[in-house]
């Protein structure tokens, strides 16, 4: 009986301490205000009476405003990545050939993640094509690409800003077979009646240290679909004019391609648009922007290297 009384007393004392501790810690969330008066306007580049859908570049400048917002998130309705901007101003290129209709949504995000949104419908013309690049990527039907792992610099890192014309991997260049966990990846480009598709059929997602902290994982490691959910599945491919700070300085092709639904080529930095540096029947060199600071350079081949 005495042991039972002591046991019950201990439980009551513990509960009292927990209750007291909870009572002393009071968290202030602040006022949660829903953003209001969300507005979205746009200007199609080159639009006039003779060109109601623009000049064919597919470029559109958007401007959003709202009350009590912290930032804006754009969803462009063309399968490309969303874009978050603080001031509401953003430019976007719609690359699908012809006159196409897109539902563009801007989400005004306030305190505590509370949001309001507005959606508009726009019609934009894109006349940009690169049939030669499409033929190189697909071989006219379907072609599989691999990391050019045996080549020095098949992964490289450089600045994504004007830095004395350094349109190359000035900061890092990988040695042959340096990133061993990712070289089993295979990428298939296929020509269809509607255009081009892309699919990573096997392999993993390599997340470099520059990006890993942004999504809360350890860097310089390979991960599966449980971490990067957009890795697999058939993606559509759209071409557009390249416009990076390296396009002119680097003497690049002037073409970029984008993969829909968050697609990427094994190296994951949250980007799905690749600027083509060079493409031939068996060599593909691209540049992909991680953010305003980092740009990655990648090389692929149609003949899988053997270590």
KEKE-855178 format. One record per residue: x, y, z of N, C-alpha, C in turn; residue number from 1. Coordinates in Angstrom, 1 decimal. Layout:
<recs>
     nx     ny     nz    cax    cay    caz     cx     cy     cz num
      X      Y      Z      X      Y      Z      X      Y      Z NUM
...
</recs>
This chain:
<recs>
     nx     ny     nz    cax    cay    caz     cx     cy     cz num
    0.8   -1.2    0.0    0.0    0.0    0.0    0.9    1.2    0.0   1
    1.9    1.2    0.8    2.8    2.4    0.9    3.5    2.6   -0.5   2
    3.9    1.6   -1.2    4.5    1.7   -2.5    3.6    2.3   -3.5   3
    2.3    1.9   -3.4    1.3    2.5   -4.3    1.1    3.9   -4.1   4
    1.1    4.4   -2.8    0.9    5.8   -2.5    2.1    6.6   -3.0   5
    3.3    6.1   -2.8    4.5    6.8   -3.3    4.4    6.9   -4.9   6
    4.0    5.8   -5.6    4.0    5.8   -7.0    3.0    6.9   -7.5   7
    1.8    6.9   -6.9    0.7    7.9   -7.3    1.2    9.3   -7.0   8
    1.9    9.5   -5.9    2.4   10.8   -5.6    3.4   11.3   -6.6   9
    4.3   10.4   -7.1    5.3   10.7   -8.1    4.6   11.1   -9.4  10
    3.5   10.4   -9.8    2.8   10.7  -11.0    2.2   12.1  -11.0  11
    1.6   12.4   -9.8    0.9   13.7   -9.6    1.9   14.8   -9.7  12
    3.1   14.6   -9.0    4.1   15.6   -9.0    4.6   15.9  -10.4  13
    4.8   14.8  -11.2    5.3   15.0  -12.6    4.3   15.8  -13.4  14
    3.0   15.4  -13.3    2.0   16.1  -14.1    1.9   17.6  -13.7  15
    2.1   17.9  -12.4    2.1   19.2  -11.9    3.2   20.0  -12.5  16
    4.4   19.4  -12.6    5.6   20.1  -13.2    5.4   20.4  -14.7  17
    4.8   19.4  -15.4    4.5   19.6  -16.8    3.5   20.7  -17.0  18
    2.4   20.7  -16.2    1.4   21.7  -16.4    2.0   23.1  -16.1  19
    2.8   23.2  -15.0    3.4   24.5  -14.7    4.3   25.0  -15.7  20
    5.1   24.0  -16.3    6.0   24.4  -17.4    5.3   24.9  -18.6  21
    4.2   24.3  -19.0    3.4   24.7  -20.1    2.8   26.0  -19.9  22
    2.4   26.3  -18.6    1.7   27.5  -18.2    2.7   28.7  -18.3  23
    4.0   28.4  -18.1    5.0   29.5  -18.0    5.4   29.9  -19.4  24
    5.4   29.0  -20.4    5.8   29.3  -21.8    4.6   29.7  -22.6  25
    4.5   30.9  -23.0    3.4   31.5  -23.8    4.0   32.0  -25.1  26
    3.5   31.5  -26.2    4.0   31.8  -27.5    3.1   32.8  -28.2  27
    3.7   33.9  -28.7    3.0   34.9  -29.4    3.1   34.7  -30.9  28
    2.0   34.4  -31.6    2.0   34.1  -33.0    1.8   35.5  -33.8  29
    1.3   36.5  -33.1    1.1   37.7  -33.8   -0.2   37.7  -34.5  30
   -0.5   38.8  -35.2   -1.8   38.9  -35.9   -1.6   38.2  -37.3  31
   -2.5   37.3  -37.6   -2.5   36.6  -38.9   -3.6   37.3  -39.8  32
   -3.0   37.9  -40.8   -3.9   38.7  -41.7   -3.9   38.1  -43.1  33
   -5.1   37.8  -43.6   -5.2   37.3  -45.0   -4.9   38.4  -46.0  34
   -3.9   38.2  -47.0   -3.7   39.2  -48.0   -5.0   39.5  -48.8  35
   -5.2   40.7  -49.1   -6.4   41.1  -49.8   -6.0   42.0  -51.0  36
   -7.1   42.2  -51.8   -6.9   43.1  -53.0   -5.8   42.6  -53.9  37
   -5.7   41.3  -54.1   -4.7   40.7  -55.0   -5.0   41.1  -56.4  38
   -4.0   41.7  -57.1   -4.1   42.1  -58.5   -2.9   41.6  -59.3  39
   -3.2   41.3  -60.6   -2.2   40.7  -61.4   -2.3   41.4  -62.8  40
   -1.3   42.0  -63.3   -1.3   42.6  -64.6   -0.1   42.1  -65.4  41
   -0.1   42.3  -66.7    1.0   41.7  -67.5    1.1   42.5  -68.8  42
    2.3   42.4  -69.4    2.6   43.0  -70.7    3.3   41.9  -71.6  43
    2.7   41.6  -72.7    3.3   40.6  -73.6    4.3   41.4  -74.5  44
    5.5   40.9  -74.5    6.6   41.6  -75.2    6.3   41.7  -76.7  45
    6.3   42.9  -77.2    6.1   43.0  -78.7    4.7   43.1  -79.1  46
    3.8   43.2  -78.1    2.3   43.2  -78.5    1.9   44.5  -79.0  47
    1.2   44.6  -80.1    0.6   45.8  -80.6   -0.6   45.4  -81.5  48
   -1.1   46.3  -82.3   -2.3   46.1  -83.1   -2.0   45.0  -84.1  49
   -0.8   45.0  -84.7   -0.5   44.0  -85.7    0.0   42.7  -85.1  50
    0.4   42.7  -83.9    0.9   41.5  -83.2    0.2   41.3  -81.9  51
   -1.1   40.9  -81.9   -1.9   40.8  -80.6   -1.4   39.8  -79.6  52
   -0.6   38.8  -80.1   -0.1   37.8  -79.2    1.4   38.0  -78.9  53
    2.0   39.1  -79.3    3.4   39.4  -79.0    4.3   39.2  -80.2  54
    5.6   39.3  -80.0    6.5   39.3  -81.2    7.0   37.9  -81.5  55
    6.5   36.9  -80.8    6.9   35.5  -81.1    7.9   35.0  -80.2  56
    8.5   35.9  -79.3    9.5   35.4  -78.3    8.8   34.6  -77.2  57
    7.5   34.8  -77.0    6.9   34.1  -75.9    7.1   34.8  -74.5  58
    7.8   35.9  -74.5    8.1   36.6  -73.3    7.0   37.5  -72.7  59
    6.7   37.4  -71.4    5.7   38.2  -70.8    6.2   38.7  -69.5  60
    5.9   40.0  -69.2    6.3   40.6  -68.0    5.1   40.7  -67.1  61
    5.2   40.2  -65.9    4.1   40.2  -64.9    4.4   41.1  -63.8  62
    3.3   41.7  -63.2    3.4   42.5  -62.0    2.2   42.2  -61.1  63
    2.4   41.9  -59.9    1.4   41.6  -58.9    1.5   42.5  -57.7  64
    0.3   42.8  -57.1    0.3   43.6  -55.9   -0.8   43.1  -55.0  65
   -0.7   43.4  -53.7   -1.7   42.9  -52.7   -1.5   43.7  -51.4  66
   -2.5   43.7  -50.5   -2.3   44.2  -49.2   -1.9   43.1  -48.2  67
   -1.0   43.5  -47.3   -0.7   42.6  -46.2    0.0   41.3  -46.7  68
    0.8   41.4  -47.8    1.5   40.2  -48.3    3.0   40.3  -47.9  69
    3.6   39.2  -47.9    5.1   39.1  -47.6    5.8   38.8  -48.9  70
    5.3   37.9  -49.7    5.9   37.5  -51.0    4.8   36.9  -51.9  71
    5.2   36.7  -53.2    4.3   36.2  -54.2    4.9   34.9  -54.8  72
    4.0   34.0  -55.1    4.4   32.8  -55.8    3.6   32.7  -57.1  73
    4.4   32.6  -58.2    3.7   32.5  -59.5    3.6   31.0  -60.0  74
    2.5   30.7  -60.6    2.3   29.4  -61.3    1.9   29.8  -62.7  75
    2.7   29.4  -63.6    2.6   29.9  -65.0    1.7   29.1  -65.9  76
    1.3   27.9  -65.5    0.4   27.1  -66.2    1.0   26.4  -67.5  77
    2.3   26.4  -67.6    2.9   25.7  -68.7    3.8   24.5  -68.4  78
    3.7   24.1  -67.1    4.4   22.9  -66.7    5.8   23.2  -66.2  79
    6.3   24.5  -66.3    7.6   24.9  -65.8    7.5   25.1  -64.3  80
    8.7   25.3  -63.7    8.7   25.5  -62.2    8.0   26.8  -61.8  81
    7.4   26.8  -60.6    6.9   28.0  -60.1    8.0   29.0  -59.7  82
    7.7   30.2  -59.5    8.7   31.2  -59.1    8.2   32.1  -58.0  83
    9.1   32.3  -57.0    8.7   33.1  -55.8    9.5   34.4  -55.9  84
    8.8   35.5  -55.8    9.4   36.8  -55.9    8.8   37.7  -54.8  85
    9.7   38.6  -54.2    9.2   39.4  -53.1    8.4   40.6  -53.6  86
    8.8   41.2  -54.7    8.2   42.5  -55.1    7.0   42.3  -56.1  87
    6.8   41.0  -56.5    5.6   40.8  -57.4    5.9   40.9  -58.9  88
    7.2   41.3  -59.2    7.5   41.5  -60.6    8.4   40.3  -61.1  89
    8.0   39.8  -62.3    8.7   38.7  -62.8    8.5   38.6  -64.3  90
    9.5   38.1  -65.0    9.4   37.8  -66.5    9.4   36.3  -66.7  91
    8.7   35.9  -67.7    8.6   34.5  -68.0    8.5   34.3  -69.5  92
    9.1   33.2  -70.0    9.0   32.9  -71.5    8.2   31.6  -71.6  93
    7.1   31.7  -72.4    6.3   30.6  -72.8    6.8   30.0  -74.1  94
    7.2   28.8  -74.1    8.0   28.3  -75.2    7.2   27.4  -76.1  95
    6.0   27.0  -75.8    5.3   26.1  -76.7    5.0   26.8  -78.0  96
    5.3   26.2  -79.1    5.2   26.8  -80.4    3.7   27.1  -80.8  97
    3.5   28.3  -81.4    2.2   28.7  -81.8    1.5   29.6  -80.8  98
    0.2   29.9  -81.0   -0.5   30.7  -80.1   -1.2   29.8  -79.1  99
   -0.9   29.9  -77.8   -1.4   29.0  -76.8   -2.0   29.9  -75.6 100
   -2.9   29.2  -75.0   -3.6   29.9  -73.8   -3.1   29.3  -72.5 101
   -2.8   30.2  -71.6   -2.2   29.7  -70.3   -3.0   30.4  -69.1 102
   -3.3   29.6  -68.1   -3.9   30.1  -66.9   -2.8   30.4  -65.9 103
   -2.5   31.7  -65.7   -1.4   32.1  -64.8   -2.0   32.5  -63.4 104
   -1.5   32.0  -62.4   -1.9   32.2  -61.0   -0.8   32.9  -60.2 105
   -1.2   33.9  -59.5   -0.2   34.5  -58.5   -0.8   34.3  -57.1 106
    0.0   33.8  -56.2   -0.5   33.6  -54.8    0.2   34.6  -53.9 107
   -0.5   35.4  -53.3    0.0   36.4  -52.3    0.1   35.7  -50.9 108
    1.3   35.6  -50.4    1.5   34.8  -49.1    1.7   35.8  -48.0 109
    0.9   35.7  -46.9    1.0   36.6  -45.8    1.6   35.9  -44.6 110
    1.4   36.5  -43.4    2.0   35.9  -42.2    1.4   34.5  -41.9 111
    2.3   33.7  -41.4    1.8   32.3  -41.0    1.5   31.5  -42.2 112
    1.9   31.9  -43.5    1.6   31.2  -44.7    0.2   31.3  -45.2 113
   -0.6   32.2  -44.6   -2.0   32.4  -45.1   -1.9   33.1  -46.4 114
   -2.7   32.7  -47.4   -2.6   33.2  -48.7   -3.9   33.5  -49.4 115
   -3.8   34.4  -50.4   -4.9   34.6  -51.3   -4.3   34.6  -52.7 116
   -5.2   34.4  -53.7   -4.6   34.2  -55.1   -5.6   34.9  -56.1 117
   -5.0   35.0  -57.3   -5.7   35.5  -58.5   -5.2   34.8  -59.7 118
   -6.1   34.4  -60.6   -5.8   33.7  -61.8   -6.3   34.5  -63.0 119
   -5.4   34.6  -64.0   -5.8   35.2  -65.3   -5.5   34.3  -66.4 120
   -6.1   34.6  -67.6   -5.9   33.8  -68.8   -5.3   34.7  -69.8 121
   -4.2   34.2  -70.4   -3.5   35.0  -71.4   -3.2   34.1  -72.6 122
   -3.1   34.7  -73.8   -2.7   34.1  -75.1   -1.4   34.6  -75.6 123
   -0.5   33.7  -75.8    0.9   34.2  -76.2    1.4   33.4  -77.4 124
    2.1   34.1  -78.2    2.7   33.4  -79.4    4.2   33.1  -79.2 125
    4.6   31.9  -79.5    6.0   31.6  -79.5    6.3   31.0  -80.9 126
    7.3   31.5  -81.6    7.7   31.0  -82.9    9.1   30.4  -82.8 127
    9.7   30.3  -81.6   11.0   29.8  -81.5   11.1   28.3  -81.7 128
   12.0   27.8  -82.5   12.2   26.4  -82.7   13.7   26.2  -82.9 129
   14.1   25.0  -82.5   15.5   24.5  -82.8   15.5   23.1  -83.2 130
   15.1   22.9  -84.5   14.9   21.5  -85.0   16.2   20.7  -85.0 131
   17.3   21.4  -85.2   18.6   20.7  -85.2   18.9   20.1  -83.9 132
   18.7   20.9  -82.8   18.9   20.4  -81.4   18.0   19.3  -81.1 133
   16.7   19.4  -81.6   15.8   18.3  -81.3   16.2   17.0  -82.0 134
   16.8   17.1  -83.2   17.2   15.9  -83.9   18.4   15.3  -83.2 135
   19.3   16.2  -82.7   20.5   15.7  -82.0   20.1   14.9  -80.7 136
   19.2   15.5  -80.0   18.8   14.9  -78.7   18.1   13.6  -78.9 137
   17.3   13.5  -79.9   16.4   12.3  -80.1   16.9   11.3  -81.2 138
   17.9   11.8  -82.0   18.3   10.9  -83.1   17.1   10.7  -84.1 139
   16.1   11.6  -84.1   15.0   11.5  -85.0   13.9   10.6  -84.5 140
   14.2    9.8  -83.4   13.2    8.9  -82.8   13.3    8.9  -81.3 141
   14.3    8.2  -80.8   14.6    8.1  -79.3   16.1    7.8  -79.1 142
   16.6    8.5  -78.1   18.0    8.4  -77.8   18.3    8.4  -76.3 143
   19.2    7.6  -75.8   19.5    7.5  -74.4   20.8    8.2  -74.2 144
   20.9    9.1  -73.1   22.1    9.8  -72.7   22.5    9.4  -71.3 145
   23.9    9.6  -71.1   24.5    9.2  -69.8   25.4   10.3  -69.4 146
   25.8   10.3  -68.1   26.8   11.3  -67.7   28.1   10.9  -68.4 147
   28.8   12.0  -68.8   30.1   11.8  -69.4   31.1   11.7  -68.3 148
   31.0   10.7  -67.5   31.7   10.6  -66.2   33.2   10.5  -66.4 149
   33.7   10.0  -67.6   35.1    9.8  -67.8   35.8   11.1  -68.2 150
   35.0   12.2  -68.4   35.6   13.5  -68.9   35.9   14.4  -67.7 151
   37.0   15.0  -67.6   37.3   16.0  -66.6   36.3   17.2  -66.8 152
   35.7   17.7  -65.7   34.8   18.8  -65.8   33.4   18.4  -66.2 153
   33.0   17.1  -66.2   31.7   16.8  -66.6   30.6   17.4  -65.6 154
   31.1   17.8  -64.5   30.3   18.7  -63.6   31.2   19.8  -63.2 155
   30.7   21.0  -63.3   31.5   22.2  -62.9   30.6   23.3  -62.3 156
   31.2   24.2  -61.6   30.4   25.2  -60.9   31.1   26.6  -61.1 157
   30.3   27.6  -61.5   30.8   28.9  -61.7   29.7   29.9  -61.3 158
   30.1   31.2  -61.4   29.2   32.3  -61.0   28.0   32.5  -61.9 159
   26.9   32.8  -61.4   25.7   33.1  -62.2   25.5   34.6  -62.2 160
   26.5   35.3  -62.5   26.5   36.8  -62.6   27.7   37.2  -63.4 161
   27.6   38.4  -63.9   28.7   38.9  -64.7   30.0   39.1  -63.8 162
   30.9   38.3  -64.2   32.2   38.2  -63.4   33.4   38.1  -64.4 163
   33.7   39.3  -65.0   34.8   39.3  -66.0   34.6   38.3  -67.1 164
   33.4   38.1  -67.5   33.1   37.1  -68.6   33.3   35.7  -68.2 165
   33.3   35.3  -67.0   33.6   33.9  -66.6   32.3   33.1  -66.8 166
   32.0   32.7  -68.0   30.9   31.9  -68.3   31.3   30.4  -68.4 167
   31.9   29.9  -67.3   32.3   28.6  -67.2   32.5   28.2  -65.8 168
   32.9   26.9  -65.5   33.1   26.5  -64.2   34.3   27.0  -63.5 169
   34.3   28.2  -63.1   35.5   28.8  -62.5   35.8   28.4  -61.1 170
   34.8   27.8  -60.4   35.0   27.6  -59.0   35.2   26.1  -58.7 171
   34.7   25.2  -59.5   34.9   23.8  -59.3   34.8   23.0  -60.6 172
   35.6   22.0  -60.7   35.6   21.1  -61.8   35.8   19.7  -61.4 173
   34.8   18.8  -61.6   34.9   17.4  -61.2   35.9   16.6  -61.9 174
   36.7   15.7  -61.2   37.6   14.8  -61.9   36.7   13.6  -62.4 175
   37.3   12.8  -63.3   36.5   11.7  -63.9   36.1   10.8  -62.8 176
   34.8   10.4  -62.8   34.2    9.5  -61.9   34.2    9.9  -60.4 177
   34.2   11.2  -60.2   34.3   11.8  -58.9   33.0   11.6  -58.1 178
   31.9   11.7  -58.7   30.6   11.6  -58.1   30.0   10.2  -58.3 179
   30.6    9.2  -57.7   30.3    7.8  -58.1   28.9    7.3  -58.0 180
   28.1    7.9  -57.1   26.8    7.3  -56.8   25.8    7.6  -57.9 181
   26.1    8.5  -58.8   25.0    9.0  -59.7   25.2    8.5  -61.1 182
   26.2    7.8  -61.4   26.5    7.5  -62.8   25.7    6.4  -63.5 183
   24.8    5.8  -62.7   23.9    4.8  -63.3   22.7    5.4  -63.9 184
   22.6    6.7  -63.8   21.4    7.4  -64.3   21.4    7.4  -65.8 185
   20.2    7.2  -66.4   20.0    7.2  -67.8   18.8    8.1  -68.2 186
   19.0    8.9  -69.3   18.1    9.9  -69.7   17.6    9.6  -71.2 187
   16.3    9.6  -71.4   15.8    9.3  -72.7   15.0   10.5  -73.3 188
   15.5   11.0  -74.4   14.8   12.0  -75.2   14.1   11.3  -76.4 189
   12.8   11.6  -76.5   12.0   10.9  -77.6   11.2   11.9  -78.4 190
   11.2   11.7  -79.7   10.4   12.6  -80.6    9.1   12.0  -80.8 191
    8.0   12.8  -80.6    6.6   12.3  -80.7    5.9   13.2  -81.7 192
    4.7   12.9  -82.0    3.9   13.7  -82.9    3.6   15.1  -82.3 193
    3.6   15.2  -81.0    3.4   16.5  -80.3    4.6   17.3  -80.0 194
    5.8   16.7  -80.2    7.0   17.4  -79.9    8.1   16.4  -79.3 195
    8.7   16.8  -78.2    9.7   16.0  -77.5    9.3   15.7  -76.1 196
    9.7   14.5  -75.6    9.5   14.1  -74.2   10.9   13.7  -73.6 197
   11.0   13.7  -72.3   12.2   13.4  -71.6   11.8   12.5  -70.4 198
   12.7   11.5  -70.1   12.4   10.6  -69.0   13.7   10.1  -68.4 199
   13.9   10.3  -67.1   15.0    9.6  -66.4   14.5    8.3  -66.1 200
   15.0    7.2  -66.7   14.5    5.9  -66.5   15.1    5.1  -65.3 201
   16.3    5.5  -64.9   16.9    4.8  -63.8   17.9    5.8  -63.1 202
   18.4    5.4  -62.0   19.4    6.2  -61.3   18.8    6.9  -60.1 203
   19.6    7.9  -59.7   19.2    8.6  -58.5   19.3   10.1  -58.7 204
   19.1   10.9  -57.6   19.2   12.4  -57.7   20.4   12.8  -56.8 205
   21.3   13.4  -57.4   22.5   13.9  -56.6   22.2   15.4  -56.2 206
   22.3   15.6  -54.9   22.0   17.0  -54.4   23.3   17.6  -53.8 207
   23.8   18.6  -54.5   25.1   19.2  -54.0   24.9   20.0  -52.7 208
   26.0   20.2  -52.1   26.0   21.0  -50.8   25.5   22.4  -50.9 209
   25.6   23.0  -52.1   25.1   24.4  -52.2   23.6   24.5  -52.1 210
   22.9   23.4  -52.4   21.5   23.4  -52.5   20.8   22.6  -51.3 211
   21.5   21.6  -50.8   20.9   20.7  -49.9   20.3   21.3  -48.7 212
   20.9   22.3  -48.1   20.4   23.0  -46.9   19.0   23.7  -47.2 213
   18.7   24.0  -48.4   17.5   24.7  -48.8   16.3   23.8  -48.7 214
   16.5   22.5  -48.7   15.5   21.5  -48.6   15.6   20.6  -47.4 215
   16.6   20.9  -46.6   16.8   20.2  -45.3   17.3   18.8  -45.4 216
   18.3   18.6  -46.3   18.9   17.3  -46.4   20.5   17.5  -46.4 217
   21.2   16.4  -46.1   22.7   16.4  -46.2   23.1   16.6  -47.6 218
   24.2   17.3  -47.8   24.6   17.6  -49.2   25.7   16.6  -49.7 219
   25.8   16.7  -51.1   26.8   15.9  -51.8   26.6   14.4  -51.6 220
   25.3   14.0  -51.7   24.8   12.7  -51.6   23.7   12.4  -52.6 221
   23.5   11.1  -52.9   22.5   10.7  -53.8   21.2   10.3  -53.1 222
   20.1   10.6  -53.6   18.8   10.4  -53.0   17.8    9.7  -54.0 223
   16.8    9.1  -53.5   15.8    8.5  -54.3   14.5    9.3  -54.5 224
   13.5    8.7  -55.0   12.3    9.3  -55.3   11.5    9.8  -54.1 225
   11.9    9.2  -52.9   11.2    9.5  -51.7   11.6   10.9  -51.3 226
   12.8   11.4  -51.7   13.2   12.8  -51.4   12.9   13.7  -52.5 227
   13.2   13.3  -53.7   12.9   14.2  -54.9   11.8   13.5  -55.7 228
   10.6   13.9  -55.5    9.5   13.2  -56.0    9.2   13.4  -57.5 229
    9.9   14.4  -58.1    9.7   14.7  -59.5   10.7   14.0  -60.4 230
   11.5   13.1  -59.9   12.6   12.6  -60.6   12.2   11.7  -61.8 231
   11.2   10.8  -61.6   10.8    9.9  -62.7    9.5   10.3  -63.3 232
    9.1    9.7  -64.4    7.9   10.0  -65.1    8.3   10.7  -66.4 233
    7.4   10.6  -67.4    7.6   11.3  -68.7    7.3   12.8  -68.6 234
    8.3   13.6  -69.0    8.1   15.1  -69.0    8.1   15.6  -70.5 235
    7.4   16.6  -70.7    7.4   17.3  -72.0    8.6   18.2  -72.1 236
    9.1   18.4  -73.3   10.3   19.3  -73.5    9.9   20.4  -74.3 237
   10.2   21.7  -73.9    9.9   22.8  -74.7   11.2   23.6  -74.9 238
   11.4   24.2  -76.1   12.6   25.0  -76.4   12.2   26.5  -76.3 239
   13.3   27.3  -76.0   13.1   28.7  -76.0   14.4   29.4  -76.1 240
   14.4   30.7  -76.4   15.7   31.4  -76.5   16.4   31.5  -75.2 241
   17.7   31.3  -75.2   18.5   31.5  -74.0   18.7   32.9  -73.7 242
   18.8   33.2  -72.4   18.9   34.7  -72.0   19.7   34.8  -70.8 243
   20.6   33.9  -70.5   21.4   34.0  -69.2   22.6   35.0  -69.4 244
   23.2   35.3  -68.3   24.4   36.3  -68.4   25.5   35.6  -69.2 245
   25.5   34.3  -69.4   26.6   33.6  -70.0   26.4   33.4  -71.5 246
   25.2   33.7  -72.0   24.8   33.4  -73.4   25.8   34.0  -74.4 247
   26.0   35.3  -74.2   26.9   36.0  -75.1   28.4   35.8  -74.8 248
   28.7   35.9  -73.6   30.1   35.8  -73.2   30.6   34.4  -73.5 249
   29.8   33.4  -73.3   30.2   32.0  -73.5   30.2   31.6  -74.9 250
   29.5   32.3  -75.8   29.4   31.9  -77.2   28.5   30.7  -77.4 251
   27.5   30.6  -76.6   26.6   29.4  -76.5   25.7   29.4  -77.7 252
   24.9   28.3  -77.8   24.0   28.1  -79.0   22.9   29.1  -79.0 253
   22.5   29.6  -77.9   21.3   30.5  -77.9   20.0   29.9  -77.7 254
   20.0   28.6  -77.3   18.8   27.8  -77.1   18.8   27.2  -75.7 255
   17.6   27.2  -75.1   17.5   26.5  -73.8   16.3   25.5  -74.0 256
   16.3   24.5  -73.1   15.1   23.6  -73.1   14.7   23.4  -71.7 257
   13.3   23.3  -71.5   12.7   23.1  -70.2   12.0   21.8  -70.1 258
   12.1   21.2  -68.9   11.4   19.9  -68.7   10.2   20.2  -67.8 259
    9.0   19.7  -68.2    7.8   20.0  -67.4    7.8   19.2  -66.1 260
    6.8   19.6  -65.2    6.5   18.9  -64.0    7.8   18.6  -63.1 261
    8.7   19.6  -63.0    9.8   19.5  -62.2   10.9   18.5  -62.6 262
   10.9   18.2  -63.9   11.9   17.3  -64.4   13.3   17.9  -64.3 263
   14.3   17.0  -64.2   15.7   17.4  -64.2   16.6   16.2  -64.6 264
   17.9   16.5  -64.8   18.8   15.5  -65.3   19.7   15.1  -64.2 265
   19.1   14.4  -63.2   19.9   13.7  -62.1   20.5   14.6  -61.1 266
   21.1   15.8  -61.5   21.7   16.7  -60.6   20.6   17.7  -60.2 267
   20.2   17.6  -58.9   19.0   18.3  -58.4   19.4   19.6  -57.7 268
   19.0   20.7  -58.3   19.1   22.1  -57.7   17.9   22.9  -57.8 269
   16.7   22.1  -58.0   15.4   22.8  -58.0   15.2   23.5  -59.3 270
   15.9   23.2  -60.4   15.7   23.9  -61.7   15.4   22.8  -62.8 271
   14.6   23.3  -63.8   14.2   22.4  -64.8   14.6   23.0  -66.2 272
   15.2   24.1  -66.3   15.6   24.7  -67.5   17.1   24.6  -67.8 273
   17.5   24.2  -69.0   18.9   23.9  -69.3   19.3   24.8  -70.5 274
   20.3   25.6  -70.4   20.8   26.3  -71.6   21.8   25.4  -72.3 275
   21.6   25.2  -73.6   22.5   24.4  -74.4   23.8   25.1  -74.7 276
   24.9   24.6  -74.2   26.2   25.2  -74.6   26.6   24.6  -76.0 277
   26.5   23.2  -76.1   26.9   22.5  -77.3   26.1   21.2  -77.4 278
   25.6   20.9  -78.6   25.0   19.6  -78.8   25.4   19.0  -80.1 279
   25.8   17.8  -80.1   26.1   17.0  -81.4   25.4   15.7  -81.3 280
   25.7   14.8  -82.2   25.0   13.5  -82.2   25.3   12.7  -80.9 281
   26.5   12.9  -80.3   26.9   12.1  -79.1   27.4   12.9  -78.0 282
   27.2   14.2  -78.0   27.7   15.1  -76.9   26.7   16.2  -76.6 283
   26.4   16.4  -75.3   25.5   17.4  -74.9   26.1   18.1  -73.7 284
   26.4   19.4  -73.8   26.9   20.3  -72.8   25.8   21.3  -72.4 285
   25.5   21.5  -71.1   24.4   22.4  -70.7   24.9   23.2  -69.5 286
   24.1   24.3  -69.3   24.3   25.1  -68.1   23.0   25.3  -67.4 287
   23.0   25.0  -66.1   21.7   25.1  -65.4   21.9   26.0  -64.2 288
   21.0   27.0  -63.9   21.1   27.9  -62.9   20.5   27.4  -61.6 289
   21.3   27.4  -60.5   20.7   27.0  -59.2   20.0   28.2  -58.5 290
   20.6   29.4  -58.6   20.1   30.6  -58.0   20.8   31.8  -58.6 291
   20.7   33.0  -58.0   21.4   34.1  -58.5   22.9   34.1  -58.3 292
   23.4   33.1  -57.6   24.8   33.0  -57.3   25.5   31.8  -58.1 293
   24.9   30.7  -58.1   25.5   29.5  -58.6   24.9   29.0  -60.0 294
   25.9   28.7  -60.9   25.5   28.0  -62.2   26.3   26.8  -62.4 295
   25.6   25.7  -62.7   26.3   24.4  -62.9   26.5   24.1  -64.4 296
   27.6   23.4  -64.7   27.9   23.0  -66.1   28.0   21.5  -66.1 297
   27.3   20.9  -67.1   27.1   19.4  -67.1   27.4   18.9  -68.5 298
   28.0   17.7  -68.6   28.3   17.1  -69.9   27.7   15.7  -69.9 299
   27.0   15.4  -71.0   26.4   14.1  -71.2   26.9   13.5  -72.5 300
   26.8   12.1  -72.6   27.2   11.4  -73.8   26.2   10.3  -74.1 301
   26.3    9.8  -75.4   25.4    8.7  -75.8   26.1    7.4  -75.6 302
   27.3    7.4  -75.2   28.1    6.1  -75.0   28.4    6.1  -73.5 303
   27.8    5.1  -72.8   28.0    5.1  -71.3   29.5    4.7  -71.0 304
   30.2    5.6  -70.2   31.6    5.4  -69.9   31.7    4.2  -68.9 305
   32.8    3.5  -69.0   33.1    2.4  -68.1   34.4    2.8  -67.3 306
   34.3    2.7  -66.0   35.5    3.1  -65.2   36.5    1.9  -65.2 307
</recs>
